[in-house]
C-alpha cells in the first residue's frame, strides 16, 4: 500500500493509526494538500489528503479509506458491529472530521502556520473567537458523550481517534483544553494519545515534522 499525505495532517494521522492497528505495511509519500501538482491531481482531483493506493485501487478521503480497511481487513476491528453503535461511531467520526477539525485547524493555521511558515502575525482576534465562542459548545457536548474511563465503545476504535486527532494539531499551536471545565473529555484525549499505537504514530510524526 502507498499512503499519500503529509505527516501532521489529522486526516492522514487517522489512516496511519488504522494501518498500524491492523498491522498493514505501507509506504508513505509526503504530499501537501491543495497543491498544483498535476500528478497528484490525477489520483485525487480535489487535491486533498490522504489518498491510499492498494494495488490497482485508489481511494480518497480518510473516512472512506478507514472504512475500506475495515471491510477488507476486519481484524482487529476499528468500528463496532452493533448497528446503533456503528451509527454513533460514524457520527463521531463525522463530527471530528468536520466542525471540530475546522476549528482546530483555525488555531493551528493562525498560531503555527502563519508565524512559522508564512512569517506573518497570527490573527489573535480570530483565535479568541474560536477558543472562547466556537469551541466551548462542542466541548460541552463532547464532555457529555465520552466515558470517564476507557474508550467510547470499550475497545479503542476509530471514533476515539477521530475526536482526538484535531486536538493534536491545536496542541502544536499551543492550545490546551481547560481540564477544570472539561475534565472528562480532557482525560479521554489523554487516554487516546497514550494508546500504544497512537503514541507510536505521534512519535514518528514528531520526528517527520522536526519536533523530535
GIQUI-V102785 format. One record per residue. N is the residue number from 0. RES is the residue in one small letter. SS is DSSP state (H for helix, E for strand, L for the rest). PHI is phi as a letter, one per 40 degrees, with the letter a starting at -180 (none if undefined). OMEGA is omega in degrees with one decimal (999 if undefined). Layout:
# GIQUI-V102785
n=(N | N)
res=(RES | RES)
ss=(SS | SS)
phi=(PHI | PHI)
omega=(OMEGA | OMEGA)
This chain:
# GIQUI-V102785
n=(0 | 1 | 2 | 3 | 4 | 5 | 6 | 7 | 8 | 9 | 10 | 11 | 12 | 13 | 14 | 15 | 16 | 17 | 18 | 19 | 20 | 21 | 22 | 23 | 24 | 25 | 26 | 27 | 28 | 29 | 30 | 31 | 32 | 33 | 34 | 35 | 36 | 37 | 38 | 39 | 40 | 41 | 42 | 43 | 44 | 45 | 46 | 47 | 48 | 49 | 50 | 51 | 52 | 53 | 54 | 55 | 56 | 57 | 58 | 59 | 60 | 61 | 62 | 63 | 64 | 65 | 66 | 67 | 68 | 69 | 70 | 71 | 72 | 73 | 74 | 75 | 76 | 77 | 78 | 79 | 80 | 81 | 82 | 83 | 84 | 85 | 86 | 87 | 88 | 89 | 90 | 91 | 92 | 93 | 94 | 95 | 96 | 97 | 98 | 99 | 100 | 101 | 102 | 103 | 104 | 105 | 106 | 107 | 108 | 109 | 110 | 111 | 112 | 113 | 114 | 115 | 116 | 117 | 118 | 119 | 120 | 121 | 122 | 123 | 124 | 125 | 126 | 127 | 128 | 129 | 130 | 131 | 132 | 133 | 134 | 135 | 136 | 137 | 138 | 139 | 140 | 141 | 142 | 143 | 144 | 145 | 146 | 147 | 148 | 149 | 150 | 151 | 152 | 153 | 154 | 155 | 156 | 157 | 158 | 159 | 160 | 161 | 162 | 163 | 164 | 165 | 166 | 167 | 168 | 169 | 170 | 171 | 172 | 173 | 174 | 175 | 176 | 177 | 178 | 179 | 180 | 181 | 182 | 183 | 184 | 185 | 186 | 187 | 188 | 189 | 190 | 191 | 192 | 193 | 194 | 195 | 196 | 197 | 198 | 199 | 200 | 201 | 202 | 203 | 204 | 205 | 206 | 207 | 208 | 209 | 210 | 211)
res=(x | x | x | x | x | x | x | x | x | x | x | x | x | x | x | x | x | x | x | x | x | x | x | x | x | x | x | x | x | x | x | x | x | x | x | x | x | x | x | x | x | x | x | x | x | x | x | x | x | x | x | x | x | x | x | x | x | x | x | x | x | x | x | x | x | x | x | x | x | x | x | x | x | x | x | x | x | x | x | x | x | x | x | x | x | x | x | x | x | x | x | x | x | x | x | x | x | x | x | x | x | x | x | x | x | x | x | x | x | x | x | x | x | x | x | x | x | x | x | x | x | x | x | x | x | x | x | x | x | x | x | x | x | x | x | x | x | x | x | x | x | x | x | x | x | x | x | x | x | x | x | x | x | x | x | x | x | x | x | x | x | x | x | x | x | x | x | x | x | x | x | x | x | x | x | x | x | x | x | x | x | x | x | x | x | x | x | x | x | x | x | x | x | x | x | x | x | x | x | x | x | x | x | x | x | x | x | x | x | x | x | x)
ss=(L | E | E | E | L | L | L | L | L | H | H | H | H | H | H | H | H | H | H | H | H | L | L | L | L | L | E | E | E | L | L | L | L | L | L | L | L | H | H | H | H | H | H | L | L | L | L | L | L | L | E | E | E | E | L | L | E | E | E | E | L | H | H | H | H | H | H | H | H | H | H | H | L | L | L | L | L | L | L | L | L | L | H | H | H | H | H | H | H | H | H | H | H | H | H | H | H | L | H | H | H | H | H | H | H | H | H | H | H | H | H | H | H | H | H | H | L | L | L | L | L | L | L | H | H | H | H | H | H | H | H | H | H | H | H | H | H | H | H | H | H | H | H | H | H | L | L | L | L | L | E | L | L | E | L | L | L | H | H | H | H | H | H | H | H | H | H | H | H | H | H | H | L | L | L | L | L | L | L | L | L | L | H | H | H | H | H | H | H | H | H | H | H | H | L | H | H | H | H | H | H | H | H | H | H | H | H | H | L | L | L | L)
phi=(none | b | b | c | i | c | c | h | c | c | c | c | d | d | c | d | c | d | c | c | d | c | f | b | c | a | b | b | b | c | a | c | c | f | c | c | c | c | c | c | c | c | c | a | c | c | g | c | b | c | b | b | b | b | g | c | c | b | b | b | g | c | c | c | c | c | c | c | c | c | c | c | b | c | b | c | c | b | b | c | c | c | c | c | c | c | c | c | c | c | c | c | c | c | c | c | c | b | c | c | c | c | c | c | c | c | c | c | c | c | c | b | c | c | c | c | b | c | f | b | c | c | c | c | c | c | c | c | c | c | c | c | b | c | c | d | c | c | c | d | c | c | d | c | b | c | c | c | b | g | b | d | b | g | c | c | a | c | d | c | c | c | c | c | d | c | c | c | c | c | c | d | c | g | c | b | c | c | c | c | c | b | c | c | c | d | c | c | d | c | c | c | c | c | d | d | c | c | c | c | c | c | c | c | c | d | c | c | c | g | c | b)
omega=(176.9 | 178.9 | 176.3 | 178.6 | -176.6 | 172.0 | -178.0 | 175.9 | 178.2 | -178.5 | 174.0 | 180.0 | 177.3 | -177.0 | 177.8 | 179.1 | 178.0 | 178.8 | -178.4 | 178.5 | -177.7 | 176.6 | 179.4 | 179.8 | 179.9 | 172.6 | 177.2 | 172.4 | -179.0 | -176.8 | 176.1 | 178.0 | 170.7 | 174.8 | 177.1 | -179.4 | -175.4 | -179.9 | 178.5 | 179.2 | 177.8 | -179.0 | 176.3 | -174.4 | 177.1 | -179.5 | -179.6 | 174.3 | 6.8 | 167.6 | 179.7 | 171.4 | 176.1 | -174.5 | -179.7 | -176.9 | 175.6 | -176.1 | 178.1 | 177.8 | -173.8 | -179.3 | 178.2 | 179.3 | -178.2 | 177.4 | 175.5 | 179.3 | 178.9 | -179.4 | -173.5 | -178.2 | -167.5 | -178.1 | -11.5 | -174.1 | 175.1 | 175.3 | 179.0 | -179.3 | 179.7 | -173.7 | 179.0 | 178.0 | 179.1 | 177.3 | 177.4 | 179.9 | 178.8 | 178.2 | 179.9 | 177.8 | 177.1 | -179.6 | 179.8 | -176.5 | -179.3 | -171.8 | 179.1 | 179.9 | 179.7 | -178.4 | 177.2 | 178.4 | 176.9 | 176.6 | -177.9 | -178.0 | -175.5 | -172.3 | 179.2 | -174.9 | -177.5 | -179.9 | -173.4 | -173.5 | -175.6 | -179.3 | 178.7 | 175.4 | 177.1 | 174.9 | -175.3 | 174.8 | 177.8 | 178.8 | 179.4 | 177.7 | 178.8 | -173.6 | -172.3 | -172.9 | -169.9 | -179.3 | -173.9 | 178.2 | 177.1 | 179.3 | 174.7 | 179.6 | -178.3 | 176.0 | -178.2 | -172.6 | -175.5 | -177.8 | 177.0 | 178.1 | 174.6 | -175.6 | -170.3 | -177.5 | 179.2 | 175.9 | 176.1 | -179.8 | -174.7 | 177.0 | 177.8 | -178.5 | -176.0 | 178.5 | -178.4 | -167.0 | -179.8 | -177.4 | 171.6 | -179.3 | 175.9 | 178.8 | 175.4 | -179.7 | 174.1 | -178.8 | 174.6 | 176.6 | 173.6 | -174.9 | 177.0 | -179.1 | -177.8 | -175.2 | -176.3 | -178.8 | 178.5 | -177.7 | 171.7 | 178.1 | -180.0 | 178.5 | 179.0 | 179.7 | -176.7 | 174.2 | -172.8 | -179.5 | 179.9 | -179.8 | 179.6 | 178.0 | 179.6 | 177.8 | 177.5 | 178.1 | -179.9 | 177.3 | -178.5 | -178.8 | 177.9 | 179.4 | -177.6 | 999)
